[in-house]
Amino acid sequence: MFEFLYETRYGDFKDFDNIKTATLLDIVQDISIKASEDVGYGIYNLHDKGLAWLMSGIKFKILKRVDTKNPI
């Protein structure tokens, strides 16, 4: 399992209360890139290997309130 802490910013929230869907997608994309780099398939060497990766589906389950004071 890959773990990654993300420091939220005020711009990541709408109405300072709810995290934006676009922010969640950005976080997942960053985690995906870092996880693929860890196993040798980073975005900078995929072309040389004749490979590509894409996210074909995603489901979020938010278990607790996200705020600007704590990383997620």
All heavy atoms as a GROMACS GRO file, in nm:
protein
  590
    1MET      N    1   0.084  -0.117   0.000
    1MET     CA    2   0.000   0.000   0.000
    1MET      C    3   0.089   0.124   0.000
    1MET      O    4   0.190   0.128   0.067
    1MET     CB    5  -0.091   0.001   0.121
    1MET     CG    6  -0.181   0.122   0.122
    1MET     SD    7  -0.247   0.159   0.283
    1MET     CE    8  -0.406   0.098   0.280
    2PHE      N    9   0.050   0.224  -0.075
    2PHE     CA   10   0.124   0.349  -0.085
    2PHE      C   11   0.057   0.454   0.001
    2PHE      O   12  -0.065   0.469  -0.002
    2PHE     CB   13   0.129   0.394  -0.231
    2PHE     CG   14   0.216   0.513  -0.253
    2PHE    CD1   15   0.352   0.499  -0.271
    2PHE    CD2   16   0.162   0.640  -0.255
    2PHE    CE1   17   0.433   0.608  -0.291
    2PHE    CE2   18   0.242   0.750  -0.275
    2PHE     CZ   19   0.378   0.734  -0.293
    3GLU      N   20   0.136   0.527   0.080
    3GLU     CA   21   0.081   0.633   0.164
    3GLU      C   22   0.142   0.766   0.125
    3GLU      O   23   0.260   0.773   0.088
    3GLU     CB   24   0.108   0.605   0.311
    3GLU     CG   25   0.033   0.486   0.364
    3GLU     CD   26   0.053   0.468   0.512
    3GLU    OE1   27   0.087   0.564   0.582
    3GLU    OE2   28   0.034   0.354   0.558
    4PHE      N   29   0.063   0.871   0.135
    4PHE     CA   30   0.106   1.004   0.094
    4PHE      C   31   0.027   1.107   0.175
    4PHE      O   32  -0.095   1.099   0.180
    4PHE     CB   33   0.079   1.020  -0.056
    4PHE     CG   34   0.108   1.156  -0.113
    4PHE    CD1   35   0.238   1.194  -0.141
    4PHE    CD2   36   0.006   1.244  -0.140
    4PHE    CE1   37   0.264   1.318  -0.196
    4PHE    CE2   38   0.031   1.368  -0.196
    4PHE     CZ   39   0.162   1.405  -0.222
    5LEU      N   40   0.096   1.198   0.241
    5LEU     CA   41   0.027   1.304   0.314
    5LEU      C   42   0.013   1.427   0.226
    5LEU      O   43   0.108   1.468   0.160
    5LEU     CB   44   0.104   1.343   0.441
    5LEU     CG   45   0.094   1.247   0.558
    5LEU    CD1   46   0.180   1.295   0.674
    5LEU    CD2   47  -0.050   1.231   0.603
    6TYR      N   48  -0.105   1.485   0.224
    6TYR     CA   49  -0.133   1.603   0.144
    6TYR      C   50  -0.171   1.717   0.238
    6TYR      O   51  -0.263   1.702   0.319
    6TYR     CB   52  -0.247   1.575   0.046
    6TYR     CG   53  -0.284   1.694  -0.039
    6TYR    CD1   54  -0.210   1.728  -0.150
    6TYR    CD2   55  -0.393   1.774  -0.005
    6TYR    CE1   56  -0.244   1.838  -0.228
    6TYR    CE2   57  -0.427   1.884  -0.082
    6TYR     CZ   58  -0.352   1.915  -0.193
    6TYR     OH   59  -0.384   2.024  -0.269
    7GLU      N   60  -0.100   1.827   0.227
    7GLU     CA   61  -0.131   1.946   0.307
    7GLU      C   62  -0.239   2.025   0.232
    7GLU      O   63  -0.217   2.073   0.122
    7GLU     CB   64  -0.007   2.033   0.324
    7GLU     CG   65   0.106   1.968   0.400
    7GLU     CD   66   0.080   1.964   0.550
    7GLU    OE1   67   0.003   2.048   0.600
    7GLU    OE2   68   0.138   1.878   0.616
    8THR      N   69  -0.355   2.034   0.290
    8THR     CA   70  -0.464   2.107   0.226
    8THR      C   71  -0.438   2.257   0.231
    8THR      O   72  -0.367   2.306   0.318
    8THR     CB   73  -0.600   2.076   0.292
    8THR    OG1   74  -0.593   2.109   0.430
    8THR    CG2   75  -0.637   1.930   0.274
    9ARG      N   76  -0.500   2.326   0.135
    9ARG     CA   77  -0.492   2.472   0.128
    9ARG      C   78  -0.633   2.527   0.130
    9ARG      O   79  -0.729   2.455   0.103
    9ARG     CB   80  -0.422   2.513  -0.003
    9ARG     CG   81  -0.285   2.451  -0.020
    9ARG     CD   82  -0.238   2.463  -0.163
    9ARG     NE   83  -0.330   2.385  -0.247
    9ARG     CZ   84  -0.347   2.404  -0.376
    9ARG    NH1   85  -0.282   2.497  -0.440
    9ARG    NH2   86  -0.432   2.330  -0.444
   10TYR      N   87  -0.647   2.653   0.161
   10TYR     CA   88  -0.780   2.713   0.165
   10TYR      C   89  -0.851   2.702   0.030
   10TYR      O   90  -0.971   2.683   0.023
   10TYR     CB   91  -0.773   2.860   0.209
   10TYR     CG   92  -0.738   2.875   0.355
   10TYR    CD1   93  -0.613   2.919   0.394
   10TYR    CD2   94  -0.830   2.842   0.454
   10TYR    CE1   95  -0.580   2.931   0.528
   10TYR    CE2   96  -0.798   2.852   0.588
   10TYR     CZ   97  -0.673   2.898   0.624
   10TYR     OH   98  -0.641   2.908   0.756
   11GLY      N   99  -0.774   2.710  -0.080
   11GLY     CA  100  -0.833   2.700  -0.212
   11GLY      C  101  -0.884   2.561  -0.247
   11GLY      O  102  -0.952   2.542  -0.348
   12ASP      N  103  -0.853   2.462  -0.163
   12ASP     CA  104  -0.900   2.325  -0.186
   12ASP      C  105  -1.045   2.305  -0.142
   12ASP      O  106  -1.102   2.199  -0.164
   12ASP     CB  107  -0.812   2.225  -0.110
   12ASP     CG  108  -0.672   2.216  -0.164
   12ASP    OD1  109  -0.652   2.244  -0.284
   12ASP    OD2  110  -0.580   2.181  -0.088
   13PHE      N  111  -1.102   2.406  -0.080
   13PHE     CA  112  -1.236   2.394  -0.023
   13PHE      C  113  -1.332   2.492  -0.089
   13PHE      O  114  -1.294   2.600  -0.131
   13PHE     CB  115  -1.232   2.423   0.128
   13PHE     CG  116  -1.151   2.324   0.204
   13PHE    CD1  117  -1.014   2.340   0.218
   13PHE    CD2  118  -1.210   2.213   0.261
   13PHE    CE1  119  -0.938   2.249   0.288
   13PHE    CE2  120  -1.135   2.121   0.331
   13PHE     CZ  121  -0.999   2.138   0.345
   14LYS      N  122  -1.457   2.450  -0.095
   14LYS     CA  123  -1.561   2.545  -0.135
   14LYS      C  124  -1.636   2.583  -0.008
   14LYS      O  125  -1.664   2.498   0.076
   14LYS     CB  126  -1.655   2.486  -0.240
   14LYS     CG  127  -1.726   2.359  -0.201
   14LYS     CD  128  -1.813   2.309  -0.314
   14LYS     CE  129  -1.878   2.178  -0.272
   14LYS     NZ  130  -1.957   2.123  -0.377
   15ASP      N  131  -1.664   2.707   0.006
   15ASP     CA  132  -1.733   2.759   0.125
   15ASP      C  133  -1.657   2.727   0.254
   15ASP      O  134  -1.716   2.722   0.361
   15ASP     CB  135  -1.875   2.702   0.136
   15ASP     CG  136  -1.957   2.728   0.012
   15ASP    OD1  137  -1.939   2.836  -0.048
   15ASP    OD2  138  -2.037   2.641  -0.026
   16PHE      N  139  -1.526   2.703   0.246
   16PHE     CA  140  -1.441   2.673   0.362
   16PHE      C  141  -1.494   2.559   0.447
   16PHE      O  142  -1.461   2.544   0.563
   16PHE     CB  143  -1.421   2.798   0.450
   16PHE     CG  144  -1.357   2.910   0.377
   16PHE    CD1  145  -1.432   3.017   0.332
   16PHE    CD2  146  -1.222   2.907   0.350
   16PHE    CE1  147  -1.372   3.121   0.263
   16PHE    CE2  148  -1.161   3.010   0.281
   16PHE     CZ  149  -1.236   3.117   0.237
   17ASP      N  150  -1.580   2.477   0.390
   17ASP     CA  151  -1.641   2.370   0.468
   17ASP      C  152  -1.630   2.235   0.399
   17ASP      O  153  -1.612   2.134   0.465
   17ASP     CB  154  -1.789   2.405   0.492
   17ASP     CG  155  -1.852   2.319   0.598
   17ASP    OD1  156  -1.778   2.269   0.685
   17ASP    OD2  157  -1.975   2.303   0.595
   18ASN      N  158  -1.640   2.232   0.267
   18ASN     CA  159  -1.639   2.107   0.192
   18ASN      C  160  -1.523   2.105   0.095
   18ASN      O  161  -1.503   2.200   0.018
   18ASN     CB  162  -1.771   2.092   0.114
   18ASN     CG  163  -1.890   2.086   0.205
   18ASN    OD1  164  -1.893   2.009   0.299
   18ASN    ND2  165  -1.989   2.169   0.179
   19ILE      N  166  -1.449   1.995   0.095
   19ILE     CA  167  -1.338   1.983   0.002
   19ILE      C  168  -1.393   1.966  -0.140
   19ILE      O  169  -1.496   1.902  -0.160
   19ILE     CB  170  -1.245   1.866   0.041
   19ILE    CG1  171  -1.113   1.876  -0.032
   19ILE    CG2  172  -1.311   1.732   0.024
   19ILE    CD1  173  -1.000   1.798   0.030
   20LYS      N  174  -1.327   2.029  -0.235
   20LYS     CA  175  -1.372   2.024  -0.375
   20LYS      C  176  -1.343   1.887  -0.436
   20LYS      O  177  -1.241   1.825  -0.407
   20LYS     CB  178  -1.299   2.130  -0.457
   20LYS     CG  179  -1.330   2.271  -0.420
   20LYS     CD  180  -1.245   2.367  -0.504
   20LYS     CE  181  -1.269   2.510  -0.466
   20LYS     NZ  182  -1.179   2.601  -0.542
   21THR      N  183  -1.432   1.843  -0.523
   21THR     CA  184  -1.412   1.718  -0.595
   21THR      C  185  -1.284   1.724  -0.678
   21THR      O  186  -1.208   1.627  -0.684
   21THR     CB  187  -1.532   1.687  -0.685
   21THR    OG1  188  -1.650   1.684  -0.604
   21THR    CG2  189  -1.516   1.555  -0.755
   22ALA      N  190  -1.258   1.839  -0.739
   22ALA     CA  191  -1.136   1.856  -0.819
   22ALA      C  192  -1.011   1.836  -0.734
   22ALA      O  193  -0.912   1.781  -0.781
   22ALA     CB  194  -1.135   1.993  -0.885
   23THR      N  195  -1.015   1.879  -0.610
   23THR     CA  196  -0.902   1.860  -0.520
   23THR      C  197  -0.880   1.712  -0.493
   23THR      O  198  -0.766   1.664  -0.494
   23THR     CB  199  -0.924   1.935  -0.387
   23THR    OG1  200  -0.936   2.075  -0.414
   23THR    CG2  201  -0.811   1.910  -0.290
   24LEU      N  202  -0.987   1.639  -0.470
   24LEU     CA  203  -0.973   1.495  -0.447
   24LEU      C  204  -0.912   1.426  -0.569
   24LEU      O  205  -0.826   1.339  -0.556
   24LEU     CB  206  -1.110   1.434  -0.414
   24LEU     CG  207  -1.171   1.478  -0.282
   24LEU    CD1  208  -1.313   1.424  -0.269
   24LEU    CD2  209  -1.086   1.436  -0.164
   25LEU      N  210  -0.954   1.465  -0.688
   25LEU     CA  211  -0.898   1.407  -0.810
   25LEU      C  212  -0.750   1.443  -0.824
   25LEU      O  213  -0.670   1.358  -0.865
   25LEU     CB  214  -0.977   1.452  -0.932
   25LEU     CG  215  -1.118   1.396  -0.941
   25LEU    CD1  216  -1.193   1.463  -1.056
   25LEU    CD2  217  -1.117   1.246  -0.959
   26ASP      N  218  -0.712   1.566  -0.792
   26ASP     CA  219  -0.572   1.606  -0.796
   26ASP      C  220  -0.487   1.522  -0.700
   26ASP      O  221  -0.378   1.477  -0.734
   26ASP     CB  222  -0.555   1.753  -0.760
   26ASP     CG  223  -0.597   1.848  -0.869
   26ASP    OD1  224  -0.610   1.803  -0.985
   26ASP    OD2  225  -0.616   1.968  -0.840
   27ILE      N  226  -0.539   1.499  -0.580
   27ILE     CA  227  -0.467   1.419  -0.481
   27ILE      C  228  -0.448   1.277  -0.532
   27ILE      O  229  -0.338   1.221  -0.524
   27ILE     CB  230  -0.541   1.421  -0.346
   27ILE    CG1  231  -0.538   1.562  -0.286
   27ILE    CG2  232  -0.480   1.319  -0.249
   27ILE    CD1  233  -0.631   1.580  -0.168
   28VAL      N  234  -0.555   1.218  -0.584
   28VAL     CA  235  -0.546   1.080  -0.636
   28VAL      C  236  -0.448   1.073  -0.753
   28VAL      O  237  -0.369   0.978  -0.763
   28VAL     CB  238  -0.685   1.027  -0.675
   28VAL    CG1  239  -0.676   0.897  -0.750
   28VAL    CG2  240  -0.772   1.011  -0.552
   29GLN      N  241  -0.448   1.173  -0.838
   29GLN     CA  242  -0.354   1.174  -0.951
   29GLN      C  243  -0.210   1.183  -0.899
   29GLN      O  244  -0.123   1.109  -0.946
   29GLN     CB  245  -0.382   1.292  -1.043
   29GLN     CG  246  -0.289   1.298  -1.162
   29GLN     CD  247  -0.323   1.412  -1.257
   29GLN    OE1  248  -0.434   1.460  -1.260
   29GLN    NE2  249  -0.226   1.454  -1.334
   30ASP      N  250  -0.184   1.269  -0.803
   30ASP     CA  251  -0.049   1.279  -0.746
   30ASP      C  252  -0.005   1.148  -0.682
   30ASP      O  253   0.109   1.104  -0.700
   30ASP     CB  254  -0.042   1.391  -0.642
   30ASP     CG  255  -0.051   1.530  -0.703
   30ASP    OD1  256  -0.036   1.542  -0.826
   30ASP    OD2  257  -0.071   1.626  -0.627
   31ILE      N  258  -0.095   1.085  -0.608
   31ILE     CA  259  -0.062   0.957  -0.544
   31ILE      C  260  -0.035   0.851  -0.650
   31ILE      O  261   0.058   0.772  -0.638
   31ILE     CB  262  -0.176   0.914  -0.449
   31ILE    CG1  263  -0.182   1.007  -0.330
   31ILE    CG2  264  -0.158   0.769  -0.405
   31ILE    CD1  265  -0.304   0.989  -0.244
   32SER      N  266  -0.116   0.848  -0.755
   32SER     CA  267  -0.097   0.750  -0.863
   32SER      C  268   0.039   0.765  -0.929
   32SER      O  269   0.108   0.667  -0.956
   32SER     CB  270  -0.207   0.764  -0.969
   32SER     OG  271  -0.332   0.742  -0.913
   33ILE      N  272   0.077   0.890  -0.956
   33ILE     CA  273   0.207   0.915  -1.018
   33ILE      C  274   0.320   0.870  -0.927
   33ILE      O  275   0.413   0.800  -0.970
   33ILE     CB  276   0.221   1.064  -1.054
   33ILE    CG1  277   0.126   1.098  -1.169
   33ILE    CG2  278   0.365   1.098  -1.092
   33ILE    CD1  279   0.111   1.247  -1.194
   34LYS      N  280   0.314   0.906  -0.799
   34LYS     CA  281   0.420   0.868  -0.705
   34LYS      C  282   0.427   0.717  -0.686
   34LYS      O  283   0.535   0.660  -0.680
   34LYS     CB  284   0.401   0.940  -0.573
   34LYS     CG  285   0.426   1.089  -0.584
   34LYS     CD  286   0.405   1.159  -0.453
   34LYS     CE  287   0.416   1.309  -0.465
   34LYS     NZ  288   0.531   1.361  -0.530
   35ALA      N  289   0.312   0.651  -0.679
   35ALA     CA  290   0.310   0.506  -0.663
   35ALA      C  291   0.368   0.437  -0.786
   35ALA      O  292   0.442   0.339  -0.775
   35ALA     CB  293   0.168   0.458  -0.635
   36SER      N  294   0.335   0.486  -0.906
   36SER     CA  295   0.388   0.424  -1.027
   36SER      C  296   0.538   0.448  -1.041
   36SER      O  297   0.611   0.362  -1.090
   36SER     CB  298   0.313   0.473  -1.151
   36SER     OG  299   0.332   0.611  -1.172
   37GLU      N  300   0.586   0.566  -0.995
   37GLU     CA  301   0.730   0.592  -0.996
   37GLU      C  302   0.803   0.494  -0.905
   37GLU      O  303   0.914   0.450  -0.936
   37GLU     CB  304   0.758   0.736  -0.953
   37GLU     CG  305   0.722   0.838  -1.059
   37GLU     CD  306   0.733   0.981  -1.009
   37GLU    OE1  307   0.744   1.003  -0.886
   37GLU    OE2  308   0.729   1.072  -1.094
   38ASP      N  309   0.744   0.462  -0.791
   38ASP     CA  310   0.806   0.370  -0.696
   38ASP      C  311   0.829   0.231  -0.754
   38ASP      O  312   0.920   0.160  -0.710
   38ASP     CB  313   0.722   0.357  -0.569
   38ASP     CG  314   0.745   0.470  -0.471
   38ASP    OD1  315   0.825   0.562  -0.502
   38ASP    OD2  316   0.684   0.467  -0.363
   39VAL      N  317   0.749   0.192  -0.851
   39VAL     CA  318   0.764   0.058  -0.911
   39VAL      C  319   0.826   0.065  -1.050
   39VAL      O  320   0.823  -0.031  -1.126
   39VAL     CB  321   0.630  -0.019  -0.914
   39VAL    CG1  322   0.584  -0.049  -0.772
   39VAL    CG2  323   0.524   0.055  -0.992
   40GLY      N  324   0.883   0.183  -1.084
   40GLY     CA  325   0.958   0.196  -1.209
   40GLY      C  326   0.879   0.236  -1.332
   40GLY      O  327   0.927   0.222  -1.443
   41TYR      N  328   0.757   0.285  -1.312
   41TYR     CA  329   0.674   0.326  -1.425
   41TYR      C  330   0.626   0.469  -1.409
   41TYR      O  331   0.508   0.499  -1.422
   41TYR     CB  332   0.555   0.231  -1.440
   41TYR     CG  333   0.595   0.091  -1.477
   41TYR    CD1  334   0.602  -0.008  -1.380
   41TYR    CD2  335   0.628   0.060  -1.607
   41TYR    CE1  336   0.641  -0.136  -1.414
   41TYR    CE2  337   0.667  -0.068  -1.641
   41TYR     CZ  338   0.673  -0.165  -1.544
   41TYR     OH  339   0.713  -0.292  -1.577
   42GLY      N  340   0.720   0.560  -1.381
   42GLY     CA  341   0.685   0.700  -1.365
   42GLY      C  342   0.648   0.765  -1.496
   42GLY      O  343   0.673   0.712  -1.605
   43ILE      N  344   0.588   0.884  -1.487
   43ILE     CA  345   0.539   0.950  -1.608
   43ILE      C  346   0.652   0.992  -1.702
   43ILE      O  347   0.629   1.013  -1.820
   43ILE     CB  348   0.451   1.072  -1.573
   43ILE    CG1  349   0.529   1.176  -1.491
   43ILE    CG2  350   0.327   1.029  -1.500
   43ILE    CD1  351   0.454   1.305  -1.467
   44TYR      N  352   0.774   1.001  -1.651
   44TYR     CA  353   0.885   1.044  -1.735
   44TYR      C  354   0.952   0.930  -1.810
   44TYR      O  355   1.030   0.954  -1.901
   44TYR     CB  356   0.988   1.122  -1.653
   44TYR     CG  357   0.928   1.247  -1.594
   44TYR    CD1  358   0.903   1.257  -1.458
   44TYR    CD2  359   0.890   1.353  -1.676
   44TYR    CE1  360   0.847   1.372  -1.405
   44TYR    CE2  361   0.833   1.467  -1.624
   44TYR     CZ  362   0.812   1.476  -1.488
   44TYR     OH  363   0.754   1.588  -1.435
   45ASN      N  364   0.926   0.806  -1.772
   45ASN     CA  365   0.989   0.696  -1.845
   45ASN      C  366   0.889   0.601  -1.911
   45ASN      O  367   0.927   0.503  -1.972
   45ASN     CB  368   1.085   0.618  -1.754
   45ASN     CG  369   1.016   0.551  -1.638
   45ASN    OD1  370   0.896   0.557  -1.624
   45ASN    ND2  371   1.095   0.490  -1.552
   46LEU      N  372   0.762   0.629  -1.903
   46LEU     CA  373   0.662   0.543  -1.967
   46LEU      C  374   0.676   0.544  -2.119
   46LEU      O  375   0.664   0.441  -2.184
   46LEU     CB  376   0.520   0.586  -1.929
   46LEU     CG  377   0.473   0.547  -1.790
   46LEU    CD1  378   0.333   0.601  -1.765
   46LEU    CD2  379   0.474   0.397  -1.771
   47HIS      N  380   0.700   0.661  -2.175
   47HIS     CA  381   0.712   0.672  -2.320
   47HIS      C  382   0.826   0.584  -2.372
   47HIS      O  383   0.810   0.514  -2.473
   47HIS     CB  384   0.734   0.817  -2.362
   47HIS     CG  385   0.740   0.836  -2.510
   47HIS    ND1  386   0.857   0.831  -2.580
   47HIS    CD2  387   0.642   0.858  -2.600
   47HIS    CE1  388   0.832   0.850  -2.707
   47HIS    NE2  389   0.701   0.867  -2.723
   48ASP      N  390   0.939   0.586  -2.303
   48ASP     CA  391   1.053   0.504  -2.344
   48ASP      C  392   1.020   0.355  -2.340
   48ASP      O  393   1.077   0.277  -2.417
   48ASP     CB  394   1.174   0.531  -2.254
   48ASP     CG  395   1.224   0.674  -2.266
   48ASP    OD1  396   1.195   0.739  -2.369
   48ASP    OD2  397   1.290   0.721  -2.172
   49LYS      N  398   0.930   0.315  -2.251
   49LYS     CA  399   0.891   0.175  -2.238
   49LYS      C  400   0.773   0.139  -2.327
   49LYS      O  401   0.729   0.025  -2.329
   49LYS     CB  402   0.858   0.143  -2.092
   49LYS     CG  403   0.978   0.157  -1.999
   49LYS     CD  404   0.941   0.127  -1.856
   49LYS     CE  405   1.065   0.140  -1.768
   49LYS     NZ  406   1.042   0.101  -1.632
   50GLY      N  407   0.718   0.239  -2.398
   50GLY     CA  408   0.603   0.214  -2.485
   50GLY      C  409   0.476   0.186  -2.407
   50GLY      O  410   0.389   0.112  -2.454
   51LEU      N  411   0.464   0.247  -2.289
   51LEU     CA  412   0.349   0.221  -2.202
   51LEU      C  413   0.276   0.350  -2.169
   51LEU      O  414   0.328   0.460  -2.189
   51LEU     CB  415   0.396   0.157  -2.072
   51LEU     CG  416   0.468   0.023  -2.083
   51LEU    CD1  417   0.526  -0.018  -1.949
   51LEU    CD2  418   0.372  -0.083  -2.133
   52ALA      N  419   0.156   0.336  -2.116
   52ALA     CA  420   0.077   0.447  -2.066
   52ALA      C  421  -0.010   0.396  -1.952
   52ALA      O  422  -0.035   0.275  -1.942
   52ALA     CB  423  -0.010   0.507  -2.176
   53TRP      N  424  -0.053   0.484  -1.866
   53TRP     CA  425  -0.149   0.445  -1.764
   53TRP      C  426  -0.261   0.548  -1.761
   53TRP      O  427  -0.243   0.663  -1.798
   53TRP     CB  428  -0.086   0.425  -1.627
   53TRP     CG  429  -0.024   0.546  -1.562
   53TRP    CD1  430   0.107   0.582  -1.567
   53TRP    CD2  431  -0.089   0.645  -1.481
   53TRP    NE1  432   0.126   0.698  -1.496
   53TRP    CE2  433   0.008   0.739  -1.442
   53TRP    CE3  434  -0.220   0.664  -1.439
   53TRP    CZ2  435  -0.021   0.849  -1.363
   53TRP    CZ3  436  -0.250   0.775  -1.360
   53TRP    CH2  437  -0.149   0.865  -1.322
   54LEU      N  438  -0.379   0.501  -1.720
   54LEU     CA  439  -0.491   0.592  -1.708
   54LEU      C  440  -0.580   0.545  -1.594
   54LEU      O  441  -0.580   0.428  -1.557
   54LEU     CB  442  -0.571   0.601  -1.838
   54LEU     CG  443  -0.648   0.476  -1.880
   54LEU    CD1  444  -0.794   0.492  -1.843
   54LEU    CD2  445  -0.633   0.454  -2.029
   55MET      N  446  -0.653   0.638  -1.540
   55MET     CA  447  -0.747   0.607  -1.434
   55MET      C  448  -0.883   0.588  -1.500
   55MET      O  449  -0.934   0.680  -1.566
   55MET     CB  450  -0.752   0.722  -1.333
   55MET     CG  451  -0.830   0.689  -1.211
   55MET     SD  452  -0.838   0.825  -1.090
   55MET     CE  453  -0.677   0.896  -1.096
   56SER      N  454  -0.940   0.471  -1.489
   56SER     CA  455  -1.065   0.443  -1.558
   56SER      C  456  -1.187   0.455  -1.469
   56SER      O  457  -1.299   0.454  -1.516
   56SER     CB  458  -1.060   0.304  -1.621
   56SER     OG  459  -1.047   0.207  -1.520
   57GLY      N  460  -1.165   0.467  -1.341
   57GLY     CA  461  -1.278   0.482  -1.250
   57GLY      C  462  -1.229   0.511  -1.109
   57GLY      O  463  -1.115   0.479  -1.075
   58ILE      N  464  -1.312   0.573  -1.031
   58ILE     CA  465  -1.273   0.607  -0.895
   58ILE      C  466  -1.398   0.621  -0.809
   58ILE      O  467  -1.505   0.658  -0.858
   58ILE     CB  468  -1.190   0.737  -0.892
   58ILE    CG1  469  -1.128   0.755  -0.756
   58ILE    CG2  470  -1.271   0.857  -0.932
   58ILE    CD1  471  -1.016   0.855  -0.756
   59LYS      N  472  -1.383   0.588  -0.683
   59LYS     CA  473  -1.492   0.603  -0.587
   59LYS      C  474  -1.431   0.657  -0.458
   59LYS      O  475  -1.331   0.604  -0.410
   59LYS     CB  476  -1.559   0.468  -0.562
   59LYS     CG  477  -1.674   0.475  -0.466
   59LYS     CD  478  -1.738   0.337  -0.450
   59LYS     CE  479  -1.849   0.342  -0.350
   59LYS     NZ  480  -1.910   0.209  -0.332
   60PHE      N  481  -1.490   0.762  -0.404
   60PHE     CA  482  -1.442   0.821  -0.280
   60PHE      C  483  -1.537   0.787  -0.167
   60PHE      O  484  -1.659   0.787  -0.185
   60PHE     CB  485  -1.437   0.974  -0.290
   60PHE     CG  486  -1.336   1.026  -0.387
   60PHE    CD1  487  -1.375   1.082  -0.505
   60PHE    CD2  488  -1.201   1.020  -0.357
   60PHE    CE1  489  -1.283   1.132  -0.595
   60PHE    CE2  490  -1.107   1.069  -0.445
   60PHE     CZ  491  -1.148   1.126  -0.563
   61LYS      N  492  -1.479   0.761  -0.052
   61LYS     CA  493  -1.558   0.746   0.069
   61LYS      C  494  -1.486   0.830   0.175
   61LYS      O  495  -1.379   0.794   0.222
   61LYS     CB  496  -1.568   0.600   0.113
   61LYS     CG  497  -1.656   0.581   0.233
   61LYS     CD  498  -1.674   0.433   0.264
   61LYS     CE  499  -1.771   0.416   0.378
   61LYS     NZ  500  -1.793   0.272   0.406
   62ILE      N  501  -1.545   0.942   0.208
   62ILE     CA  502  -1.485   1.032   0.305
   62ILE      C  503  -1.533   0.990   0.443
   62ILE      O  504  -1.652   0.992   0.472
   62ILE     CB  505  -1.520   1.178   0.273
   62ILE    CG1  506  -1.466   1.212   0.134
   62ILE    CG2  507  -1.462   1.271   0.379
   62ILE    CD1  508  -1.500   1.348   0.083
   63LEU      N  509  -1.437   0.952   0.528
   63LEU     CA  510  -1.471   0.895   0.657
   63LEU      C  511  -1.481   0.998   0.769
   63LEU      O  512  -1.543   0.972   0.871
   63LEU     CB  513  -1.366   0.789   0.695
   63LEU     CG  514  -1.352   0.675   0.595
   63LEU    CD1  515  -1.240   0.583   0.638
   63LEU    CD2  516  -1.484   0.599   0.582
   64LYS      N  517  -1.416   1.112   0.750
   64LYS     CA  518  -1.427   1.217   0.850
   64LYS      C  519  -1.409   1.352   0.783
   64LYS      O  520  -1.361   1.360   0.670
   64LYS     CB  521  -1.326   1.198   0.963
   64LYS     CG  522  -1.181   1.212   0.922
   64LYS     CD  523  -1.090   1.195   1.041
   64LYS     CE  524  -0.947   1.226   1.002
   64LYS     NZ  525  -0.858   1.224   1.114
   65ARG      N  526  -1.445   1.455   0.854
   65ARG     CA  527  -1.437   1.590   0.800
   65ARG      C  528  -1.292   1.628   0.771
   65ARG      O  529  -1.203   1.601   0.850
   65ARG     CB  530  -1.497   1.687   0.900
   65ARG     CG  531  -1.506   1.827   0.851
   65ARG     CD  532  -1.561   1.915   0.961
   65ARG     NE  533  -1.567   2.050   0.913
   65ARG     CZ  534  -1.673   2.125   0.918
   65ARG    NH1  535  -1.783   2.078   0.970
   65ARG    NH2  536  -1.670   2.247   0.872
   66VAL      N  537  -1.272   1.688   0.656
   66VAL     CA  538  -1.139   1.734   0.615
   66VAL      C  539  -1.132   1.882   0.642
   66VAL      O  540  -1.224   1.957   0.608
   66VAL     CB  541  -1.116   1.706   0.464
   66VAL    CG1  542  -0.980   1.756   0.421
   66VAL    CG2  543  -1.131   1.559   0.435
   67ASP      N  544  -1.024   1.927   0.707
   67ASP     CA  545  -1.010   2.071   0.731
   67ASP      C  546  -0.871   2.118   0.690
   67ASP      O  547  -0.786   2.038   0.651
   67ASP     CB  548  -1.039   2.106   0.877
   67ASP     CG  549  -0.946   2.036   0.975
   67ASP    OD1  550  -0.826   2.023   0.945
   67ASP    OD2  551  -0.994   1.998   1.082
   68THR      N  552  -0.849   2.247   0.698
   68THR     CA  553  -0.722   2.304   0.654
   68THR      C  554  -0.612   2.290   0.757
   68THR      O  555  -0.497   2.321   0.728
   68THR     CB  556  -0.739   2.454   0.621
   68THR    OG1  557  -0.786   2.521   0.739
   68THR    CG2  558  -0.837   2.474   0.508
   69LYS      N  559  -0.642   2.240   0.874
   69LYS     CA  560  -0.542   2.232   0.981
   69LYS      C  561  -0.465   2.100   0.982
   69LYS      O  562  -0.358   2.091   1.039
   69LYS     CB  563  -0.610   2.251   1.117
   69LYS     CG  564  -0.676   2.386   1.131
   69LYS     CD  565  -0.751   2.396   1.260
   69LYS     CE  566  -0.828   2.526   1.262
   69LYS     NZ  567  -0.948   2.519   1.339
   70ASN      N  568  -0.520   1.998   0.922
   70ASN     CA  569  -0.460   1.865   0.929
   70ASN      C  570  -0.436   1.809   0.790
   70ASN      O  571  -0.524   1.817   0.704
   70ASN     CB  572  -0.550   1.769   1.005
   70ASN     CG  573  -0.576   1.815   1.147
   70ASN    OD1  574  -0.484   1.841   1.221
   70ASN    ND2  575  -0.702   1.826   1.183
   71PRO      N  576  -0.318   1.751   0.766
   71PRO     CA  577  -0.296   1.686   0.636
   71PRO      C  578  -0.386   1.564   0.621
   71PRO      O  579  -0.431   1.506   0.719
   71PRO     CB  580  -0.148   1.647   0.641
   71PRO     CG  581  -0.112   1.647   0.784
   71PRO     CD  582  -0.205   1.738   0.855
   72ILE      N  583  -0.411   1.528   0.495
   72ILE     CA  584  -0.492   1.408   0.471
   72ILE      C  585  -0.408   1.307   0.396
   72ILE      O  586  -0.306   1.340   0.339
   72ILE     CB  587  -0.621   1.439   0.394
   72ILE    CG1  588  -0.594   1.516   0.263
   72ILE    CG2  589  -0.714   1.519   0.479
   72ILE    CD1  590  -0.716   1.537   0.179
   0.00000   0.00000   0.00000
